């Protein structure tokens, strides 16, 4: 097999792995500018998301989040200094793509009496499992026993989850967390995976 074919095969395998368990750091899309950036931001604003942080925060970051994604939990935890400090508002655009229970869990969070509180409690409860599975080198979807999938997802919620998934795909995000933000130039940027060293770029100064 020639080198280009090997590289292509590895890219496909990496993308499949990202969709299965979330991605540590895979893909970064080209920045969007002008009318295209404005349209993308409007689509994100109109999607079904759960707010995490101060509504008056100077910076808004959208995160495509699957309840079973260990790297989503990692990003949620890593972002606490910015969110708790009132500097960043995360808007978790809920999707259900990683495991059979993902759609029901995403729907349960969206249908909660207080979705923000429900998401925060759930993510706090998953930190230990997320760290363990990431540290194993062979991360698996979270079991998330503290959150029961919503049985019989209502058509409206299912349509919203489907629309979120389609928007994620349209933005070229291959796995979760899929993070979308605006840089200092107003360009819309998107990347897949827990950002680690790129946190200050995405979230700004602490």
VENMOCOR-V894593 format. One record per residue. N is the residue number from 0. RES is the residue in one small letter. SS is DSSP state (alpha for helix, beta for strand, coil for the rest). PHI is phi in whole degrees, -180 to 180 (* if undefined). D_FIRST is the distance of its C-alpha to the first C-alpha in Angstrom with 2 decimals. Layout:
# VENMOCOR-V894593
n:N res:RES ss:SS phi:PHI d_first:D_FIRST
n:N res:RES ss:SS phi:PHI d_first:D_FIRST
This chain:
# VENMOCOR-V894593
n:0 res:x ss:coil phi:* d_first:0.00
n:1 res:x ss:coil phi:-75 d_first:3.81
n:2 res:x ss:alpha phi:-58 d_first:6.66
n:3 res:x ss:alpha phi:-67 d_first:8.32
n:4 res:x ss:alpha phi:-66 d_first:6.27
n:5 res:x ss:alpha phi:-64 d_first:6.46
n:6 res:x ss:alpha phi:-63 d_first:9.99
n:7 res:x ss:alpha phi:-64 d_first:10.85
n:8 res:x ss:alpha phi:-65 d_first:10.17
n:9 res:x ss:alpha phi:-63 d_first:12.25
n:10 res:x ss:alpha phi:-64 d_first:14.83
n:11 res:x ss:alpha phi:-64 d_first:15.32
n:12 res:x ss:alpha phi:-61 d_first:15.81
n:13 res:x ss:alpha phi:-63 d_first:18.19
n:14 res:x ss:alpha phi:-65 d_first:20.11
n:15 res:x ss:alpha phi:-61 d_first:20.60
n:16 res:x ss:alpha phi:-62 d_first:21.84
n:17 res:x ss:alpha phi:-63 d_first:24.14
n:18 res:x ss:alpha phi:-67 d_first:25.69
n:19 res:x ss:alpha phi:-74 d_first:26.25
n:20 res:x ss:alpha phi:-129 d_first:28.03
n:21 res:x ss:coil phi:90 d_first:28.48
n:22 res:x ss:coil phi:-124 d_first:26.61
n:23 res:x ss:coil phi:-69 d_first:27.48
n:24 res:x ss:coil phi:-178 d_first:26.31
n:25 res:x ss:coil phi:-118 d_first:23.52
n:26 res:x ss:coil phi:-125 d_first:24.34
n:27 res:x ss:beta phi:-130 d_first:27.10
n:28 res:x ss:coil phi:-81 d_first:28.21
n:29 res:x ss:coil phi:-67 d_first:29.81
n:30 res:x ss:coil phi:-60 d_first:33.61
n:31 res:x ss:beta phi:-103 d_first:35.82
n:32 res:x ss:coil phi:-130 d_first:39.06
n:33 res:x ss:alpha phi:58 d_first:42.21
n:34 res:x ss:alpha phi:-63 d_first:42.77
n:35 res:x ss:alpha phi:-65 d_first:39.30
n:36 res:x ss:alpha phi:-63 d_first:39.79
n:37 res:x ss:alpha phi:-63 d_first:43.25
n:38 res:x ss:alpha phi:-65 d_first:42.06
n:39 res:x ss:alpha phi:-60 d_first:39.37
n:40 res:x ss:alpha phi:-65 d_first:42.03
n:41 res:x ss:alpha phi:-65 d_first:44.43
n:42 res:x ss:alpha phi:-64 d_first:41.90
n:43 res:x ss:alpha phi:-65 d_first:41.36
n:44 res:x ss:alpha phi:-61 d_first:45.13
n:45 res:x ss:alpha phi:-86 d_first:45.60
n:46 res:x ss:coil phi:-75 d_first:43.03
n:47 res:x ss:coil phi:-93 d_first:44.22
n:48 res:x ss:beta phi:-134 d_first:44.03
n:49 res:x ss:beta phi:-115 d_first:45.87
n:50 res:x ss:beta phi:-76 d_first:47.55
n:51 res:x ss:beta phi:-139 d_first:47.17
n:52 res:x ss:coil phi:129 d_first:49.54
n:53 res:x ss:coil phi:-77 d_first:52.43
n:54 res:x ss:coil phi:-61 d_first:52.71
n:55 res:x ss:coil phi:-95 d_first:54.16
n:56 res:x ss:coil phi:-61 d_first:51.29
n:57 res:x ss:coil phi:-68 d_first:50.41
n:58 res:x ss:beta phi:-122 d_first:46.65
n:59 res:x ss:beta phi:-114 d_first:45.00
n:60 res:x ss:beta phi:-128 d_first:41.40
n:61 res:x ss:beta phi:-95 d_first:39.75
n:62 res:x ss:beta phi:-133 d_first:37.48
n:63 res:x ss:beta phi:-75 d_first:35.64
n:64 res:x ss:beta phi:-124 d_first:36.44
n:65 res:x ss:beta phi:-107 d_first:35.57
n:66 res:x ss:coil phi:-60 d_first:38.13
n:67 res:x ss:coil phi:-97 d_first:35.55
n:68 res:x ss:coil phi:-90 d_first:33.36
n:69 res:x ss:alpha phi:-65 d_first:33.81
n:70 res:x ss:alpha phi:-75 d_first:32.64
n:71 res:x ss:alpha phi:-66 d_first:35.27
n:72 res:x ss:alpha phi:-63 d_first:37.87
n:73 res:x ss:alpha phi:-61 d_first:36.70
n:74 res:x ss:alpha phi:-65 d_first:37.04
n:75 res:x ss:alpha phi:-55 d_first:40.43
n:76 res:x ss:alpha phi:-69 d_first:41.59
n:77 res:x ss:alpha phi:-62 d_first:40.29
n:78 res:x ss:coil phi:-84 d_first:42.08
n:79 res:x ss:alpha phi:-54 d_first:45.47
n:80 res:x ss:alpha phi:-58 d_first:47.03
n:81 res:x ss:alpha phi:-74 d_first:46.57
n:82 res:x ss:alpha phi:-70 d_first:47.51
n:83 res:x ss:alpha phi:-67 d_first:50.43
n:84 res:x ss:coil phi:-82 d_first:51.64
n:85 res:x ss:coil phi:79 d_first:52.02
n:86 res:x ss:coil phi:-90 d_first:49.64
n:87 res:x ss:beta phi:-134 d_first:46.83
n:88 res:x ss:beta phi:-106 d_first:46.93
n:89 res:x ss:beta phi:-90 d_first:43.77
n:90 res:x ss:beta phi:-116 d_first:43.49
n:91 res:x ss:beta phi:-84 d_first:41.26
n:92 res:x ss:beta phi:-84 d_first:39.85
n:93 res:x ss:beta phi:-76 d_first:39.46
n:94 res:x ss:beta phi:-133 d_first:36.51
n:95 res:x ss:coil phi:-132 d_first:35.67
n:96 res:x ss:coil phi:-128 d_first:31.92
n:97 res:x ss:coil phi:-90 d_first:30.77
n:98 res:x ss:coil phi:-149 d_first:32.69
n:99 res:x ss:coil phi:-57 d_first:35.12
n:100 res:x ss:coil phi:-84 d_first:38.06
n:101 res:x ss:alpha phi:-59 d_first:36.90
n:102 res:x ss:alpha phi:-61 d_first:38.69
n:103 res:x ss:alpha phi:-66 d_first:41.88
n:104 res:x ss:alpha phi:-70 d_first:41.93
n:105 res:x ss:alpha phi:-61 d_first:41.35
n:106 res:x ss:alpha phi:-65 d_first:44.14
n:107 res:x ss:alpha phi:-63 d_first:46.39
n:108 res:x ss:alpha phi:-67 d_first:46.09
n:109 res:x ss:alpha phi:-66 d_first:46.80
n:110 res:x ss:alpha phi:-88 d_first:49.75
n:111 res:x ss:coil phi:-63 d_first:51.29
n:112 res:x ss:coil phi:-60 d_first:54.79
n:113 res:x ss:coil phi:-131 d_first:53.49
n:114 res:x ss:alpha phi:-57 d_first:49.71
n:115 res:x ss:alpha phi:-64 d_first:49.53
n:116 res:x ss:alpha phi:-67 d_first:51.32
n:117 res:x ss:alpha phi:-64 d_first:49.30
n:118 res:x ss:alpha phi:-66 d_first:45.97
n:119 res:x ss:alpha phi:-62 d_first:47.26
n:120 res:x ss:alpha phi:-63 d_first:48.54
n:121 res:x ss:alpha phi:-65 d_first:45.33
n:122 res:x ss:alpha phi:-65 d_first:43.09
n:123 res:x ss:alpha phi:-59 d_first:45.50
n:124 res:x ss:alpha phi:-71 d_first:45.37
n:125 res:x ss:alpha phi:-98 d_first:41.56
n:126 res:x ss:alpha phi:-58 d_first:41.19
n:127 res:x ss:alpha phi:-62 d_first:41.25
n:128 res:x ss:alpha phi:-66 d_first:38.69
n:129 res:x ss:alpha phi:-63 d_first:36.38
n:130 res:x ss:alpha phi:-63 d_first:36.59
n:131 res:x ss:alpha phi:-66 d_first:36.02
n:132 res:x ss:alpha phi:-72 d_first:32.89
n:133 res:x ss:alpha phi:-66 d_first:31.35
n:134 res:x ss:alpha phi:-66 d_first:32.37
n:135 res:x ss:coil phi:-71 d_first:30.75
n:136 res:x ss:coil phi:84 d_first:27.24
n:137 res:x ss:coil phi:-133 d_first:26.49
n:138 res:x ss:coil phi:-61 d_first:28.66
n:139 res:x ss:coil phi:-123 d_first:29.96
n:140 res:x ss:coil phi:-58 d_first:32.11
n:141 res:x ss:coil phi:-68 d_first:35.72
n:142 res:x ss:coil phi:-80 d_first:38.23
n:143 res:x ss:coil phi:55 d_first:41.00
n:144 res:x ss:coil phi:-63 d_first:43.82
n:145 res:x ss:coil phi:-76 d_first:46.42
n:146 res:x ss:coil phi:-122 d_first:45.51
n:147 res:x ss:coil phi:-87 d_first:45.92
n:148 res:x ss:coil phi:-59 d_first:44.01
n:149 res:x ss:coil phi:-72 d_first:46.40
n:150 res:x ss:coil phi:-75 d_first:46.99
n:151 res:x ss:coil phi:58 d_first:47.06
n:152 res:x ss:coil phi:-58 d_first:45.78
n:153 res:x ss:coil phi:-58 d_first:48.27
n:154 res:x ss:alpha phi:-54 d_first:47.00
n:155 res:x ss:alpha phi:-64 d_first:47.72
n:156 res:x ss:alpha phi:-66 d_first:45.69
n:157 res:x ss:alpha phi:-62 d_first:42.79
n:158 res:x ss:alpha phi:-64 d_first:42.84
n:159 res:x ss:alpha phi:-68 d_first:42.83
n:160 res:x ss:alpha phi:-65 d_first:39.85
n:161 res:x ss:alpha phi:-63 d_first:37.97
n:162 res:x ss:alpha phi:-64 d_first:38.97
n:163 res:x ss:alpha phi:-63 d_first:37.80
n:164 res:x ss:alpha phi:-64 d_first:34.36
n:165 res:x ss:alpha phi:-66 d_first:34.13
n:166 res:x ss:alpha phi:-65 d_first:35.26
n:167 res:x ss:alpha phi:-58 d_first:32.65
n:168 res:x ss:alpha phi:-65 d_first:29.90
n:169 res:x ss:alpha phi:-64 d_first:31.56
n:170 res:x ss:coil phi:-84 d_first:31.45
n:171 res:x ss:coil phi:77 d_first:27.67
n:172 res:x ss:coil phi:-90 d_first:28.15
n:173 res:x ss:coil phi:-91 d_first:25.36
n:174 res:x ss:coil phi:-162 d_first:27.25
n:175 res:x ss:coil phi:-115 d_first:30.55
n:176 res:x ss:coil phi:-71 d_first:32.47
n:177 res:x ss:beta phi:-103 d_first:32.03
n:178 res:x ss:beta phi:-110 d_first:34.44
n:179 res:x ss:beta phi:-130 d_first:36.14
n:180 res:x ss:beta phi:-149 d_first:38.79
n:181 res:x ss:beta phi:-111 d_first:40.62
n:182 res:x ss:coil phi:-86 d_first:40.56
n:183 res:x ss:coil phi:-63 d_first:43.57
n:184 res:x ss:coil phi:-87 d_first:43.00
n:185 res:x ss:coil phi:85 d_first:43.08
n:186 res:x ss:coil phi:-74 d_first:39.42
n:187 res:x ss:beta phi:-90 d_first:37.76
n:188 res:x ss:beta phi:-118 d_first:34.72
n:189 res:x ss:beta phi:-142 d_first:32.40
n:190 res:x ss:beta phi:-152 d_first:29.87
n:191 res:x ss:beta phi:-105 d_first:28.36
n:192 res:x ss:coil phi:108 d_first:29.02
n:193 res:x ss:coil phi:-64 d_first:31.76
n:194 res:x ss:coil phi:-80 d_first:32.50
n:195 res:x ss:alpha phi:49 d_first:34.00
n:196 res:x ss:alpha phi:-63 d_first:34.49
n:197 res:x ss:alpha phi:-87 d_first:34.66
n:198 res:x ss:alpha phi:-54 d_first:37.65
n:199 res:x ss:alpha phi:-62 d_first:40.26
n:200 res:x ss:alpha phi:-65 d_first:38.44
n:201 res:x ss:alpha phi:-81 d_first:38.44
n:202 res:x ss:alpha phi:-99 d_first:41.76
n:203 res:x ss:coil phi:89 d_first:43.70
n:204 res:x ss:coil phi:-68 d_first:45.94
n:205 res:x ss:coil phi:-76 d_first:47.22
